[in-house]
Amino acid sequence: MSAPGTEAERARGRASQWADLGTRVGSAVGMAVIGGAAIWCGGMALGWLVVVLGGLMAWEVARLQASTTRPAPEFMGLLAAAVLAAIIFRHDPRLLPTLGLPSLVLLFMGGRDRLLRAAYLGLVLLAAYAFYAFREGYGLAFTLWLVLMVIACDVMGYFGGRLIGGPKFWPAVSPKKTWSGTIAGWVGAGAVGAVFAAAYDEPSTVTILSVLAAFAAQMGDIAESFLKRRAGVKDSSALIPGHGGILDRFDALVGATIFLVAWGLLRQPLPDFGL
């Protein structure tokens, strides 16, 4: 015989699993409208969005590094935004090394794990610029493939993990992630890749590349979770209702974008969906 109140407690637990769903969906719709419009337009519209988001993510990374040493996190955000703006709007590849300037400043701020956070900030800013460069160089369809692949991975992982549950993927770093959610994310990303491959007459290897990029996206999420656990915080900030901070929402996109940059640098073919 079950203990009194057990079923009620379980019911409350199941309800609490979905308590934030409405807020998350509302915020996601708002982000989709703003981000979708900027991606569709490209150019200056996307450039300014990348500058703003890159600056906010740098601010969040600096906030995770507890230190009494100046400069303040706000300065780090402004510096990162200025660097991104200079590279994007001057169209000068010789400025690319300046992406490491905010990381260099962060390195000298002191605090725990400063080398780790400086390296992470460098990857975040590289991903921000690379996302803009992908849109300008590879076109709208490529960028939509990247974004939709990450979204499918995230959504399928969210529902797969909560509906199926089961063993944890990496409990020491990200206690909520399960193997069921992880694999569901691969399935979602692979499905997006298969649709794009069929629509644009691309090789079926695009599906495999999508799954690999999805795994990189999940590692991007894991990396940010690790930094937050080291800092003793749940969210990188509270800027997005239901999602936490900018990094909490875009950490997976950072991971997938960095993977595609590395894939290209290794002279492996990226999908050609046309401009």
VEXFI-992640 format. One record per residue: x, y, z of N, C-alpha, C, O in turn; residue in one letter. Coordinates in pm, whole numbers, plus 32768, in hexadecimal, padded with zeros to 4 digits. Atoms other than C-alpha are relative to their C-alpha. Layout:
% VEXFI-992640
     nX     nY     nZ    caX    caY    caZ     cX     cY     cZ     oX     oY     oZ   rest
      X      Y      Z      X      Y      Z      X      Y      Z      X      Y      Z      A
...
//
This chain:
% VEXFI-992640
     nX     nY     nZ    caX    caY    caZ     cX     cY     cZ     oX     oY     oZ   rest
   8056   7F88   8000   8000   8000   8000   8058   807C   8000   80B6   8085   804F      M
   7FAC   7F8A   800A   808F   8151   7F9E   7FE4   805E   8074   7F75   8060   80AA      S
   800D   7FA2   7F92   80C8   825A   80A6   7F9E   806D   7FDC   7F92   8091   7F67      A
   8062   7F96   801C   7FBA   8367   80CC   8044   8078   7FC0   80B2   80A1   7FE7      P
   7FCD   7F87   8040   7FEE   848E   7FEB   8064   7FE6   7F92   808D   8043   7F4D      G
   7F9B   801D   8065   80DF   83D8   7F06   7FD1   8024   7F74   801A   8064   7F28      T
   8034   7FE3   8086   8001   83EF   7DD3   7FF0   8096   7FEA   800D   80C8   7F7D      E
   8010   7F6F   800D   7FB5   855D   7E17   8087   8043   7FEC   8094   809F   7F9C      A
   7F7B   7FC7   800F   8125   85A8   7E3D   8037   7FE6   7F74   8077   803D   7F39      E
   7FD3   8020   8087   816F   84F7   7CF6   7FBB   8057   7F9A   7FF8   8085   7F39      R
   804B   7FAA   805D   805C   85BA   7C49   8038   808D   8002   8046   80CC   7F99      A
   7FC5   7F79   7FF8   80EE   8700   7CCC   8087   8004   7FBC   80AB   8067   7F7D      R
   7F7D   8006   8041   8244   8691   7C54   7FF6   8003   7F6A   8042   8046   7F25      G
   8013   8001   8092   81C2   8646   7AF8   7FD3   808A   7FCF   7FFD   80B7   7F64      R
   802E   7F7B   8028   8113   8797   7AED   8072   8064   8002   807B   80BB   7FAB      A
   7F91   7FA1   7FF7   824C   884E   7B5D   8062   7FF1   7F8D   80AB   804F   7F6D      S
   7FA9   8015   8072   8308   87B3   7A3A   7FE0   805F   7F8E   8037   808B   7F43      Q
   802D   7FAD   8070   8239   8885   794D   7FD7   808C   802C   7F9C   80D7   7FDE      W
   802D   7F7F   7FCB   8202   89B6   7A29   8037   8076   7FB2   7FF5   80DE   7FA8      A
   7FC2   7F90   8045   82EF   8A8E   795F   7FE7   7FFD   7F69   801C   8050   7F20      D
   800E   8012   8090   8278   8A19   7809   7FC1   807A   7FBD   7FF1   80A6   7F54      L
   8042   7F8E   803D   818B   8B3D   77C6   805E   8078   7FF2   8061   80BA   7F8A      G
   7FA1   7F91   8004   8294   8C3F   781E   806D   7FE8   7F99   8093   8043   7F4F      T
   7F98   8023   8061   8399   8B89   7751   7FCF   8011   7F70   8016   8046   7F1B      R
   8037   7FF5   8087   82B7   8B78   7622   7FED   8092   7FD9   800E   80B9   7F69      V
   8014   7F73   801C   825C   8CE8   763B   8082   8046   7FDD   8089   8092   7F7D      G
   7F7D   7FC3   801A   83C7   8D52   764E   803A   7FCD   7F7C   8076   8018   7F30      S
   7FCB   803B   807B   8423   8C62   7536   7FBF   803D   7F84   8003   8055   7F20      A
   8046   7FC2   8072   831A   8CF7   7450   8038   808C   7FE6   8050   80B2   7F74      V
   7FC8   7F79   800F   839D   8E56   7493   808B   7FFD   7FC2   80A9   804C   7F68      G
   7F79   800B   8037   8503   8DEC   744E   7FFD   7FD2   7F6F   804E   7FFF   7F1D      M
   800B   8032   8089   8497   8D32   7314   7FDA   8070   7FA0   800E   8077   7F30      A
   802B   7F91   8056   83EC   8E69   7288   8074   8060   7FE7   808F   8085   7F74      V
   7F91   7FA1   800D   8512   8F50   72CC   8075   7FC2   7FB4   80A9   7FFC   7F55      I
   7F8F   8042   8041   8620   8E57   726B   7FE2   7FD9   7F71   8037   7FE8   7F1A      G
   8025   8027   8088   8563   8DD7   713C   8001   8074   7FA0   8030   8068   7F2F      G
   8001   7F89   8055   8530   8F36   70B4   808F   802D   7FE0   80AD   8050   7F6E      A
   7F76   7FD5   8016   86A1   8F8B   70E3   8049   7FA1   7FA2   8094   7FCD   7F4B      A
   7FBF   8063   8058   8715   8E47   703F   7FCC   800E   7F72   801A   8006   7F13      I
   803B   7FEF   8085   8625   8E7B   6F1C   803C   8079   7FB8   805E   8073   7F42      W
   7FCB   7F85   803C   86A2   8FDE   6EE2   8098   7FF8   7FEC   80CC   802A   7F88      C
   7F6F   8005   8008   8811   8F93   6F25   803C   808C   800B   7FFB   80E7   803D      G
   7FC1   7F7D   8004   8907   90B3   6EFD   8001   8047   8086   8021   800C   80ED      G
   7FFA   7FAB   7F8A   88EC   91CF   6FF6   7FA4   7FCF   806F   7FC8   7FD3   80E5      M
   805F   802D   7F9B   87B8   9142   70A5   8039   7F8D   8053   8035   7F90   80CE      A
   7FC4   8071   7FB9   8863   8FFA   70FA   8080   802B   8046   809E   7FFE   80B4      L
   7F83   7FD1   7FC5   89AC   90AB   713A   7FEA   8041   8088   8031   8024   80E8      G
   801A   7FBD   7F80   8919   9188   7249   7FCC   7F9F   8069   7FED   7FAC   80DF      W
   8030   8063   7FA0   8864   9062   72E9   8074   7FAE   8038   807A   7F93   80B0      L
   7F8A   804B   7FD3   89AB   8F9F   72F7   8055   8054   805F   8087   8021   80C3      V
   7FB1   7FA7   7FAA   8A5F   90CC   738D   7FC1   8008   808B   8007   7FFD   80EF      V
   8045   7FF3   7F80   8958   90F6   749E   8007   7F7D   8050   8028   7F7E   80C6      V
   7FFE   8080   7FB9   8941   8F83   74F2   808C   7FD9   802A   80A0   7FA3   8097      L
   7F74   801E   7FDC   8ABB   8F59   74EA   802C   8050   807A   8070   801B   80D2      G
   7FDE   7FAF   7F8C   8AE3   907A   75DC   7FBD   7FCF   807F   7FFB   7FCC   80E9      G
   8047   8033   7F8A   89DA   8FEE   76C7   803B   7F7C   8030   8044   7F64   80A8      L
   7FC3   807F   7FD8   8A7A   8E94   76C2   8086   8017   8044   80A7   7FD2   80A4      M
   7F80   7FDF   7FBF   8BCD   8F2D   7716   7FE7   8036   808D   8031   8017   80EA      A
   8026   7FCD   7F7B   8B27   8FE8   7836   7FDD   7F8D   805E   8004   7F8E   80D3      W
   8026   8072   7FAD   8A95   8EA0   78B4   8079   7FAC   8028   8082   7F7F   809A      E
   7F87   804D   7FDF   8BE2   8DE8   789F   8051   8048   806C   8082   8009   80CA      V
   7FB4   7FB4   7F9D   8C8C   8EFF   7961   7FBC   7FFD   8088   8000   7FFD   80EF      A
   8049   8007   7F82   8B7A   8EF2   7A6A   8017   7F7B   8047   8011   7F74   80C2      R
   7FE8   8083   7FC3   8BC3   8D81   7AA1   8087   7FF9   8046   80A0   7FA1   8098      L
   7F79   8002   7FC7   8D28   8DD7   7B00   8005   805F   8076   8019   80D7   8065      Q
   8001   7FAD   7F87   8D1A   8E52   7C66   8089   803F   8014   80EC   7FF8   8028      A
   7F81   7FBA   7FEF   8E28   8F59   7C86   7FE6   8090   8027   7F87   80CE   7FF6      S
   800A   7F73   7FDB   8E57   90AB   7D28   8057   8055   7FA5   8059   80D0   7FB1      T
   7FA7   7FB9   805B   8F4E   9107   7C18   7FB0   8041   7F90   7F57   8003   7F57      T
   803C   7FBE   8073   8EE3   9205   7B17   8041   7FCB   7F81   80B2   7F9B   7F88      R
   807C   7FB9   801E   8E68   921E   7A06   7F83   7FB2   8026   7F87   7F39   803C      P
   8080   803B   7FDB   8CFD   91DD   7A57   7FC8   7FAF   7F8C   7FF1   7FC3   7F1A      A
   803F   804D   806C   8C28   90E4   7993   7FC1   8058   7F94   7FC2   8033   7F1E      P
   803B   7FA6   8063   8B78   920A   78EB   8068   802E   7F9A   804B   803A   7F23      E
   7F95   7FD9   805D   8CC4   927A   7859   8021   7F8E   7FA0   8038   7FA5   7F2A      F
   7FE2   8073   8055   8D04   911B   77D9   7F97   7FF2   7F92   7FB9   7FD1   7F20      M
   806A   8008   8064   8BB3   911D   772A   8010   8069   7F94   8001   804D   7F1E      G
   7FED   7F93   8060   8BF4   926D   7687   807B   7FE7   7FA8   8078   8002   7F30      L
   7F87   801D   804D   8D52   9204   761D   7FE5   7F95   7F97   800D   7FA4   7F23      L
   801F   806C   805F   8CD5   90C2   757D   7FA6   8033   7F90   7FBB   8011   7F1B      A
   805A   7FC9   8066   8BBD   917D   74C9   804D   805A   7FA0   8034   8058   7F27      A
   7FB3   7FA6   8055   8CB4   9281   7449   8059   7FB2   7FA0   8066   7FD6   7F2B      A
   7FA8   8052   8054   8DA2   9176   73C7   7FAF   7FBF   7F90   7FD8   7FC1   7F1C      V
   8055   803F   8065   8C89   90BC   7314   7FD0   8067   7F99   7FCF   804B   7F21      L
   802F   7F99   805C   8C02   9200   7280   806F   802A   7FA0   8056   803C   7F28      A
   7F91   7FD7   8056   8D59   9262   71FC   801B   7F99   7F93   8030   7FBD   7F20      A
   7FE4   806A   8061   8D8F   9111   7153   7F8E   7FF4   7F9A   7FA7   7FE9   7F22      I
   8073   8016   8058   8C2F   90F0   70C6   7FEA   8075   7FA1   7FD2   8061   7F2A      I
   8027   7F8E   8052   8BF9   9251   7048   8072   803D   7FB0   805B   8088   7F51      F
   7F90   7FD1   8051   8D57   929D   6FCC   802A   7F98   7F98   8077   7FB6   7F3D      R
   7FE5   806B   8062   8D68   9150   6F10   8097   7FEF   7FEA   80C5   7FDD   7F79      H
   7F6E   800A   800B   8EDC   9139   6F5C   802F   7F82   8048   8031   7F80   80C3      D
   7FD5   807D   7FBF   8F5D   8FD6   6F9B   807C   8010   8057   8098   7FBD   80AD      P
   7F89   7FE9   7FAD   909B   9069   702D   7FDD   801F   8091   8032   801A   80E9      R
   802D   7FE2   7F78   8FCD   90C7   715D   7FD7   7F83   804E   7FBC   7F8C   80C6      L
   802E   807A   7FBC   8F70   8F5E   71AD   804D   7FDF   8081   800F   7FB2   80E1      L
   7FB9   801E   7F82   9088   8F34   72B0   7FCD   8050   8077   7FE2   8028   80EA      P
   8032   7FB1   7F90   8FE0   9045   737F   7F8D   7FBA   8049   7F65   7FE5   80B6      T
   8065   804E   7FB8   8ED2   8F45   73D5   8036   7FCA   8084   7FEB   7FB0   80E1      L
   7FC3   8034   7F85   8FCA   8ECB   74DA   801A   8069   8069   8041   8049   80D9      G
   7FE3   7F94   7FA0   8FEB   9020   757F   7FAB   7FF7   807F   7FE4   8001   80EC      L
   804E   800E   7F84   8EC4   8FF7   7672   802E   7F8A   8056   802F   7F93   80D1      P
   7FCE   8073   7FB4   8F4B   8EA0   76D5   8081   8023   8049   8097   7FFB   80BB      S
   7F82   7FD8   7FC2   909E   8F37   7718   7FE7   8059   807A   8029   8049   80E1      L
   8022   7FAB   7F8E   9005   9040   77F8   7FC5   7FAC   8070   7FE8   7FBF   80E5      V
   803E   8057   7F9C   8F33   8F39   78AA   8069   7FAD   8048   805D   7F91   80BF      L
   7F96   8053   7FC6   906C   8E6C   78E3   8047   8048   8071   8072   800A   80D2      L
   7FB8   7FB3   7F9B   9106   8F85   79AD   7FA4   803A   806B   7FD1   8089   80BE      F
   805D   7FD2   7F99   8FCF   8FC6   7A7D   8010   7FB2   8082   7FDF   7FDD   80EB      M
   7FF4   8053   7F8A   902F   8EB4   7B6E   7F84   7FAB   8014   7F2E   7FA4   7FBC      G
   8074   8053   7FE3   8F36   8DCB   7C10   8019   7F6E   7FDC   807A   7F4C   7F99      G
   7FF5   8091   8014   8EFF   8C56   7C07   7FE7   7FDB   7F6E   7F90   8014   7F2C      R
   8013   8037   8087   8F20   8B9A   7ABD   8009   806B   7F93   7FC4   8062   7F2E      D
   7FFC   7F91   8060   8F81   8CD8   7A04   802E   7FD2   7F77   7FFE   8005   7F11      R
   7FD2   8031   8082   903B   8C19   78F3   7F8F   7FB9   7FB6   7F7E   7FCB   7F3E      L
   806F   804A   803B   8F0F   8B3A   78B7   7F96   8060   7FCA   7F65   804E   7F5B      L
   8067   7FA1   802B   8E1D   8C5E   78A4   8031   8059   7F8F   7FE3   8080   7F38      R
   7FC8   7FAF   806D   8F05   8D2A   77C7   7FFA   7FB2   7F7D   7FD6   7FE9   7F15      A
   8007   8054   8078   8F1B   8C07   76D1   7F71   7FF2   7FCF   7F56   7FF7   7F57      A
   808C   800E   8025   8DA3   8BDA   76D9   7FCB   8080   7FC0   7F82   807B   7F5D      Y
   802B   7F81   8039   8D67   8D4B   7697   8035   8011   7F72   7FEE   8043   7F1B      L
   7FC8   7FF9   8086   8E50   8D39   756C   7FAF   7FAE   7F9D   7F98   7FDA   7F2C      G
   8051   8056   8056   8D84   8C1A   74DB   7F76   803D   7FE8   7F40   8033   7F79      L
   8083   7FC1   800E   8C3D   8CD3   751C   8005   8070   7F99   7FAD   807A   7F43      V
   7FF6   7F90   805E   8CB2   8E07   745F   8022   7FD0   7F73   7FF3   8009   7F11      L
   7FE2   8039   8084   8D44   8D36   7345   7F80   7FC8   7FC1   7F68   7FDA   7F4A      L
   807E   8037   8032   8BF4   8C84   7325   7FA2   806F   7FD5   7F5C   8062   7F70      A
   8058   7F90   8024   8B3B   8DD1   7322   8026   8037   7F77   7FD0   804C   7F22      A
   7FD6   7FCC   8082   8C0C   8E54   7203   7FEB   7F98   7F92   7FBE   7FBA   7F24      Y
   800D   8069   8065   8C0A   8D05   714C   7F6F   7FF0   7FD4   7F55   7FD5   7F5F      A
   808E   800B   8025   8A8E   8CF9   7158   7FDC   806B   7F9A   7F99   8050   7F37      F
   8019   7F93   805F   8A7E   8E4B   70AC   8045   7FE1   7F7B   800A   7FF6   7F10      Y
   7FB5   801E   807B   8B89   8DDD   6FB2   7FBE   7F8F   7FB2   7FBD   7F92   7F37      A
   8047   806D   8044   8AC8   8C9C   6F65   7F88   8038   7FB3   7F70   8012   7F40      F
   8074   7FC7   8044   8992   8D68   6F12   802A   804F   7F84   7FEB   8045   7F1B      R
   7FD4   7FAE   8070   8A52   8E56   6E33   8046   7FAE   7F93   803A   7FCD   7F1D      E
   7FB2   804D   8061   8B2E   8D4F   6D8F   7FBA   7F87   7FC6   7FCA   7F68   7F50      G
   8042   807C   802C   8A57   8C14   6D7D   7F6C   8013   7FE4   7F2D   7FBB   7FA8      Y
   8088   7FE2   8024   8902   8CB3   6D68   7F98   7FDF   8069   7FB6   7FAA   80D3      G
   8071   800E   7FA4   87AE   8CA6   6E0C   7FE2   7F6E   8020   7FCE   7F4B   8095      L
   8026   808B   7FE9   8767   8B32   6DDE   8062   7FBB   805E   8039   7F6F   80B6      A
   7F9B   803C   7FA9   88AF   8AC9   6E82   7FE9   802D   8091   7FEF   7FDC   80ED      F
   8014   7FCA   7F79   886B   8BAD   6FAB   7F82   7FC7   803F   7F81   7FA8   80B6      T
   807B   803C   7FCC   8708   8B2A   6FD0   8016   7F6E   8026   7FE4   7F40   808C      L
   7FDE   808C   7FDD   878D   89C5   6FC7   8046   7FFA   8087   8024   7FA8   80DB      W
   7FB6   7FFE   7F82   887E   8A18   70E0   7FA3   801E   8075   7FA7   7FD8   80DB      L
   8057   7FD7   7F92   8779   8AC6   71B6   7F94   7F97   801C   7F7D   7F73   8090      V
   806B   8062   7FED   8661   89CB   717D   8035   7F7B   8036   7FF1   7F37   8083      L
   7FC1   807A   7FCD   874E   88A9   71BD   8015   800A   8097   7FF9   7FAC   80E0      M
   7FE9   7FEB   7F70   87AC   893B   7312   7F7B   8005   804B   7F6F   7FCD   80B8      V
   8083   7FF9   7FBF   8641   898C   7364   7FC2   7F76   800D   7F8D   7F52   8076      I
   8038   8087   7FFC   85D1   882B   7308   8046   7FAA   8069   8006   7F5E   80B1      A
   7FB3   804A   7F9B   86E6   8799   73DD   7FD4   8027   808C   7FC2   7FD2   80E3      C
   8025   7FCE   7F7C   8684   8874   7503   7F72   7FD7   8025   7F5A   7FA9   8095      D
   808C   801E   7FE4   850B   883F   74E7   7FED   7F6A   8015   7FAC   7F40   8076      V
   800D   8092   7FF2   8522   86C7   74B0   8045   7FCF   807F   8015   7F73   80C2      M
   7FBA   8026   7F85   861E   86AD   75CA   7FAF   8023   807C   7FAC   7FD7   80DC      G
   8052   7FD3   7F8E   853B   8771   76B4   7F8C   7FA0   8018   7F78   7F70   8088      Y
   8075   8056   7FEF   8405   86A0   7673   8028   7F6D   8011   7FEA   7F25   8060      F
   7FD3   8089   7FF0   84C1   8558   764B   802F   7FE3   808D   800F   7F7B   80C6      G
   7FCD   8013   7F79   856F   8586   7797   7F92   8000   8068   7F96   7FB1   80C6      G
   806A   7FF6   7F9B   8435   85E8   7854   7F96   7F95   7FF2   7F5B   7F6A   8056      R
   8066   8067   8013   834B   84EA   77BA   8035   7F73   8018   7FF0   7F1E   8050      L
   7FC6   8086   7FF5   8437   83C0   77B3   8052   7FF1   807F   8048   7F8D   80C6      I
   7FAB   8007   7F88   8531   8410   78C6   806D   7F99   7FF0   80A1   7F83   7F83      G
   7F99   8068   8005   8627   8300   7920   8087   8030   8030   8091   8097   8072      G
   7F78   7FE1   7FCF   879F   8302   7961   802F   808B   7FD6   800D   80BD   7F6A      P
   7FC9   7F7B   801B   8853   844F   7973   8075   7FF6   7FA0   80C1   7F95   7FA0      K
   7F94   7FFD   8064   8941   84B0   785C   8085   8020   8041   80E8   7FDA   802A      F
   7F83   7FD9   7FBE   8A47   8562   7931   7FDA   8047   8082   7FE5   80C1   808A      W
   803A   7FC3   7F88   89B9   859D   7A8E   805D   805B   804E   8030   80B9   808F      P
   7FA2   7FAD   7FB6   8AF7   8632   7B1F   8005   808E   7FCB   8028   80EA   8014      A
   7FF8   7F7D   8040   8AE3   8756   7A2B   7F76   803A   7FE8   7F5E   80AF   8004      V
   8087   7FD1   8021   8977   876D   79BC   7F9B   7F9B   8034   7F77   7F3D   7FED      S
   8052   8066   7FBD   8892   86B3   7AB0   7F7C   7FE0   7FBA   7F47   7F73   7FCD      P
   8084   8016   803B   8753   86D9   79DF   8006   7FB6   7F7B   7FA0   7F80   7F50      K
   7FF8   803C   8085   87D2   8650   7894   8000   7F67   8009   8048   7F2D   805A      K
   800B   8091   8003   8776   84E7   7846   802F   7FCB   7F79   8039   8015   7F17      T
   7FDC   8040   807F   87E6   83F3   773D   7F8A   8001   7F9F   7F9D   800F   7F26      W
   8075   7FFE   8057   8682   83E8   76BA   7FF1   8087   7FBB   7FD5   808E   7F44      S
   8008   7F7B   803A   867F   8560   7687   8071   8019   7F9E   805E   805A   7F37      G
   7F8D   7FEE   8059   87DA   8559   75EC   7FE9   7FBC   7F7A   8000   7FF8   7F11      T
   8017   804A   807D   877E   8450   74ED   7F8B   803B   7FB3   7F8D   8041   7F39      I
   8071   7FBF   8043   8630   84F8   74A6   802F   807E   7FB7   7FFD   809C   7F4A      A
   7FC8   7F8B   8041   86F6   8633   7456   8047   7FDC   7F7F   803C   8024   7F1C      G
   7FBD   802D   807C   87CA   8573   7359   7F98   7FDF   7F95   7FAA   8001   7F20      W
   8069   8025   8060   868E   84EC   72B7   7FC3   807D   7FC3   7FAE   8084   7F4A      V
   803B   7F84   8032   85F8   8649   729B   805C   8047   7F9F   802F   8074   7F35      G
   7FA0   7FBD   8059   8733   86DE   7204   8012   7FB2   7F7F   801B   7FED   7F14      A
   7FF3   8052   8078   8759   85B9   7115   7F8A   800E   7FA3   7F9A   800E   7F29      G
   8078   7FEE   8052   85F3   85E6   70A0   8007   8084   7FB3   7FE3   8089   7F3E      A
   7FF1   7F80   8045   8636   8755   7051   8066   7FF4   7F8F   804F   8026   7F21      V
   7F9B   8013   8068   8771   86F4   6F94   7FCB   7FB2   7F89   7FE9   7FD3   7F17      G
   8039   8051   806C   86B4   85ED   6ECC   7FA0   8052   7FAA   7F9F   8044   7F30      A
   805E   7FAB   804A   85A6   86E8   6E6B   804B   8061   7FA6   8027   8072   7F31      V
   7FB3   7FA1   804F   86A5   87E8   6DF6   804C   7FB9   7F90   8056   7FED   7F21      F
   7FB8   804B   8067   876F   86E0   6D3C   7FA3   7FDD   7F8D   7FCA   7FE7   7F19      A
   8060   8024   8068   8638   8670   6C80   7FD1   807B   7FB3   7FC3   8078   7F39      A
   8035   7F88   803F   85BB   87D1   6C3D   8065   8041   7FA1   803F   807A   7F3B      A
   7F99   7FBD   8051   8707   884B   6BAF   8059   7F9E   7FB5   80C3   7FC3   7F82      Y
   7FB8   8066   804C   877B   8706   6B10   8091   7FF4   802D   80ED   7FED   7FDB      D
   7F7B   800F   7FC6   88A4   86E9   6BFA   8016   7F6D   8027   7FB5   7F23   8035      E
   7FE5   808B   7FD8   8952   85A1   6C5A   7FC2   7FE0   8088   7FAB   8038   80DB      P
   803A   802B   7F82   88BF   84D6   6D75   8060   8015   8075   8037   800E   80E9      S
   7F9F   7FE6   7F95   89FF   8520   6E37   7FDC   807E   804F   800E   8091   80BE      T
   802C   7F8A   7FB7   8959   866A   6E97   7FB7   7FD5   8080   7FBF   8019   80E6      V
   8044   8033   7F89   8885   859D   6F87   8063   7FDB   806C   804F   7FFB   80E1      T
   7F98   8026   7F9F   89BC   850F   702C   8042   807C   8039   805B   8084   80B2      I
   7FC3   7F84   7FD2   8A59   8669   703C   7FA4   8047   8063   7FD4   8083   80C3      L
   8061   7FC2   7FA5   891B   86E8   70E2   8005   7FC0   808B   7FFE   8005   80F0      S
   7FF8   8046   7F7F   8933   85DE   71F0   8082   8023   8049   8082   8039   80C2      V
   7F80   7FD9   7FC3   8AA3   862F   722C   7FF9   808E   8037   8029   80AA   80A5      L
   800F   7F76   7FD1   8A50   87A1   7243   7FA5   8007   807A   7FB9   8059   80D3      A
   8059   8004   7F8C   8936   874C   7335   804C   7FD5   807D   8036   800B   80E9      A
   7FAE   802A   7F8E   8A2C   8695   7415   8058   8074   802F   8068   8089   80A8      F
   7FB0   7F8B   7FDC   8B0D   87C9   7408   7FAB   8068   8048   7FD8   80A9   80A6      A
   805C   7FA3   7FBE   89DF   889D   7464   7FE8   7FD6   8091   7FE7   8029   80EC      A
   8014   8032   7F78   89A0   87BF   7592   807C   8015   8056   8071   8030   80CE      Q
   7F84   7FE7   7FB6   8B0E   87E0   75F5   800E   8094   8021   8047   80B8   8088      M
   8002   7F72   7FE0   8AE6   8958   75DE   7FAA   801C   8079   7FCC   806F   80CD      G
   8059   7FF4   7F8D   89C8   893C   76D4   8045   7FCA   807E   803C   8006   80E9      D
   7FB9   803C   7F8F   8A97   8859   77B4   806F   805C   8032   8081   806C   80AB      I
   7F92   7FA7   7FDB   8BBD   894C   77AD   7FCD   8075   8053   800A   809A   80B8      A
   8035   7F8F   7FB3   8AE5   8A6C   7822   7FCC   7FD2   8087   7FDB   8019   80EB      E
   8030   8037   7F81   8A43   8991   792C   8074   7FEC   8062   8068   8006   80D9      S
   7F8A   8015   7FAC   8B9E   893A   79AD   8030   8084   803C   804F   808B   80B3      F
   7FD3   7F7E   7FCE   8C00   8AA9   79C8   7FA0   8035   806A   7FCC   806F   80CD      L
   8061   7FD0   7F9D   8ABE   8AFA   7A80   800C   7FB4   8082   8001   7FEF   80EE      K
   7FF1   804F   7F86   8AF0   89DE   7B75   807E   802C   804C   807E   8033   80C7      R
   7F85   7FD0   7FC0   8C52   8A55   7BB7   7FEA   8087   8044   8026   80A5   80AC      R
   801D   7F7C   7FC7   8BC7   8BB2   7BF8   7F92   7FFB   8069   7F7C   805C   80B1      A
   8068   8010   7F9C   8AAC   8B2A   7CD0   7F7F   8048   7FDE   7F38   8076   8038      G
   807C   7FBE   8029   898F   8BC0   7C04   7FAF   7FA2   7FA8   7FE5   7F46   7F6B      V
   8059   8053   8051   8861   8B28   7B55   7FF8   8032   7F71   7FFA   7FE3   7F13      K
   800B   7FC3   8084   8846   8C1C   7A31   806F   8067   7FEE   80A4   809D   8050      D
   7F98   7F9C   801B   8940   8D01   7987   7FCE   808D   801D   801E   80E5   803B      S
   8042   7F83   7FD9   884A   8E21   79C2   7F6A   7FE5   8000   7F3F   7F72   7FF7      S
   8092   8011   8003   86D3   8E5F   79C8   7FC2   8055   7F92   7F53   8088   7FA2      A
   802D   7FA8   806A   86AF   8F1D   7882   7F8A   7FC8   7FB0   7F38   8015   7F7C      L
   8069   803D   8051   85C6   8E22   77D6   7FA5   7FAF   805A   7FCF   7F48   808F      I
   805C   804A   7FA9   8492   8DB2   789B   7FF0   7F6E   7FD3   7FD6   7F52   7F5E      P
   8010   808E   801C   8481   8C37   78B1   807B   7FBD   7FC8   8081   7F42   7FC1      G
   7F88   8039   803C   85D8   8C09   7815   807F   8026   804C   80E7   7FE7   8039      H
   7F88   7FD3   7FBB   86C8   8CC3   78FA   8043   8070   7FB4   8007   80D8   7F99      G
   7FB4   7F99   8045   87D6   8D84   7846   8010   7FE6   7F6C   7FDD   7F84   7F36      G
   7FE5   800E   808F   8848   8DB7   76E1   8052   7F82   7FE7   8036   7F37   7F8A      I
   7FAD   8079   800F   8952   8CAA   770B   7FAE   7F82   8015   7FC4   7F1E   7FD1      L
   8053   8076   7FE7   8850   8BBA   7797   7FAE   7FDA   7F85   7F8E   7F65   7F70      D
   8050   801A   8077   878D   8BDE   7653   8056   7FE1   7F85   802D   7F96   7F2D      R
   7FB0   800B   807A   88AC   8BEF   7558   807E   7FAD   8010   80D0   7FA7   7FB4      F
   7F88   8051   7FEC   89B4   8B0A   75F0   8009   7F8E   7F9C   8076   7F6C   7F6D      D
   8000   806F   8061   894A   89ED   750A   8023   8032   7F75   806D   7FF0   7F2C      A
   7FDF   7FC6   8083   8959   8ACD   73D6   8094   8022   7FF8   80D1   8013   7F8E      L
   7F6F   7FE6   7FFC   8AB7   8B35   7441   804D   7F7F   7FE3   80AA   7F7F   7F93      V
   7FBB   807F   8015   8B22   89C7   7451   7FF6   7FCF   7F71   805A   7FA2   7F38      G
   8013   8030   8089   8A8D   896D   72FE   804C   8057   7F9D   8085   8023   7F3D      A
   7FBA   7FA4   805C   8B1F   8AA3   7255   8096   7FEA   8005   80D8   7FE8   7F9D      T
   7F70   801A   7FF4   8C7B   8A63   72DD   8025   7F7D   7FBC   808E   7F73   7F7D      I
   7FE7   807F   8043   8C63   88FC   7262   8006   8013   7F69   805F   7FDD   7F28      F
   8001   7FEB   8091   8C0B   896F   7102   8078   8053   7FD2   80AC   803E   7F64      L
   7F85   7FB6   8020   8D2A   8A6A   7108   8077   7FA0   7FFA   80C6   7FA5   7F9C      V
   7F92   8062   7FFF   8E1A   8952   7168   7FF5   7FA0   7F8B   805A   7F7B   7F4E      A
   8017   805A   8071   8D7E   886F   7061   8032   8040   7F7E   8072   7FFF   7F2C      W
   7FD3   7FB9   8077   8DBE   8975   6F57   8097   8014   7FFD   80D5   8008   7F94      G
   7F6F   7FED   7FFA   8F21   89BA   6FCE   804C   7F80   7FE2   80BE   7F84   7FB3      L
   7FC4   8081   8023   8F69   8848   6FA8   7FEA   7FDD   7F6D   8008   7F6E   7F41      L
   8019   800D   8090   8F04   8879   6E3A   7F9B   7F92   7FE1   7F9E   7F53   7F78      R
   806F   805C   8018   8DD5   8799   6E64   7F8D   8050   7FC1   7F77   80C3   7FE6      Q
   8068   7FB3   8046   8CB1   87FB   6D81   7F8B   8023   805A   7F59   7FCF   80A6      P
   807A   7FD4   7FBD   8B97   88C7   6E15   7F8D   7FFC   7F9B   7FA5   800A   7F23      L
   8072   8009   805E   8A39   88A7   6D80   7FF3   807C   7FAA   8004   80EC   7FDA      P
   8014   7F91   805D   89FB   897F   6C4F   7F6B   8007   7FDD   7F3D   7FCB   7F7C      D
   8090   7FF3   8017   888E   89DF   6C68   7FDF   8074   7FA2   7F6A   8092   7F8B      F
   8016   7F8E   8057   88BC   8B05   6B7F   7FEC   807F   8052   7FD4   8079   80CB      G
   800D   7F7F   7FBC   88A4   8C76   6BD4   7F6F   802C   8006   7F51   8097   803C      L
//
